[in-house]
Amino acid sequence: MLAMALFCCACAAYWLWRRMHRKTTEPPYLPWWCPILGHTPILLYCRDYWNVANKIANQIHDMGGAVTASIGPRTYYALTDPDDISTVANTCLHKDVVYEFGKPLLGEGLLTAKLSIWKNHRKLLNPAFNQSVLDTFMGVFNSQSRKLVRELEKEAGKGPFDHWIYTKLNALETIFLTALGVDSTDTDLNLTEYIEALETTLSAFFERVLKFWWYSPYTFAFSNLKRKQDASIKILHNVSNTGKTDIPNQLFNLMFYSISNLANIKFVTDLILELSAENGAFNDREIREQVDTIIFSGHDTSANVLMYTMLLLGSHPEAQEKAFSEIQEVLGDGDRDVEKTDLSKLVYLEAVLKESMRMFTIGPIIVRGLDRDVKLRNCTLSAGTPCFLFLFAVNKHPMWGPDVHEFKPERWLEPGRLPNNPNAFAAFSFGRRMCIGKTYALMSMKTTLAHVIRYYRITADLTKLRLKMDVMLKPDSGHYVSIEKRT
């Protein structure tokens, strides 16, 4: 009781101090706050975080695109204006301390690394994602796409089913093959268990962000949530620590398998191993952290985008048939693979993907730590205060036009349909810390969709979709599709 009383007093003292030292140039306070708890009650008693996030985003937009908010005694800024978000993302590269919550899983991988480590590792890893390397993955993208087509065949003509299960497993297998050189079917890896453990871990991370009394590692250590999280992370790390390879100093804890059709591929892990062996750029722990980050970020986002895209195409048959016609025009009526030169010709299919990512922003919110004062259009953000960047609000900003909430792939192809603002699209985040795998993801997803649409006609009902948000934007219900074989 005494400890709780002291904690409450400390929170109250900090809240009072923050209010007294608030600058007049800072953004206005978001409504619905209360002393000490801030806006926490909105989150604690909420059953639909995605709906609340959209309401808050609309309120922020009405207030000029920038507000001050608080979770418990901790003050945040929240932005929805594209230009202001771009300013913060390019000026302040530090991740907020809430990303520390993800370090038990990812350590100092690119997604969660502190700035000094990120700068060094990002520079070292960039060559692994250049176009010449990615082109070598086309064989795997095609073989995995064909495998997905075969797996979906069992659902053809049988009515609605959860296609997300198939896209998740297929994307995870693909990232093992391309980034790690591991054929999961030749190992005893349980990828279904990995996917379930990852869902549990992400939910635990999100719940901790919402409950400020668990921000401290000392209070979190006594929670049931930590025990559940630790058990899930153990499963995830077992996947990235499968066996050992015989390399100098035993630097890499991942088994490589000899796969004849992958002989010419330059894996990301090849580069990491070479850097480790030649100049010690990565130690054993850092290698595993980058591997964990690649597995997590490389499959989950692509799987979700493919799931939403199939749902959208199934709900818009005219767009689906346009995509099918383009695929036939580019690939012909036969059954040949998608070649790297074909990807640039599949312009409507790319528009479909971009429109899907605009409508469903997989990583809807990111948080940056401000290491300096930042001057925005209408206010100034003070150093030391974290800043929420509402990326999903950028993709749904009114500058997209009156049809902003409609699925219109044509907007990406017709002159004058896109906003006249380079910061209008935030599917891959903003600034220098944007996704390193952007090109990889687009190549993989375009290849997969080309194969799936070529073989199946998809039907769905987007009006039944219900969304939920933890770390990522996910379907809660109503996302099933039906497929039929094309003649």
Buried (B, 14 or more C-beta within 10 A) or exposed (E): EEEEEEBEEEBEEBBEEBEEEEEEEBBEBBEEBEEBBBBBEBBEEEEBBBBBBBEBBEBBBEBBBBBBBBBBBBBBBBBBBBBBBBBBBBBBBBBBEBBEBBBBBBBBBBBBBBBEBBBEBBEBBEEBBEEEBBBBBBBBBBBBBBBBBEBBEEBBEEEBBBBBBBBBBBBBBBBBBBBBBBBBEEBEBBBEBBBEBBBBBBBBBBBBBBBBBBBEEEBBEEBEBBEBBEEBBEBBBBBBBBEEEEEEEEBBBBBBBEBEEBEEBBBBBBBBBEBBBEEEBBEEEBBBBBBBBBBBBBBBBBBBBBBBBBBBBBBBBEBBEBBBEBBEEBBEEEEEBBBBEBBEBBBBBBBBBBBBBBBBBBBBBBBBBBEEBBEBEBBBBBEEBBBBBBBBBBBBBEBBEEEBEEBBBEBBEEEEEBBEBEBBBBBBBBBEBEBBBEBBBBBBBBBBBBBBBBBBBBBBBBEEBEBBBBBBBBBEEBBBBBBBEEE
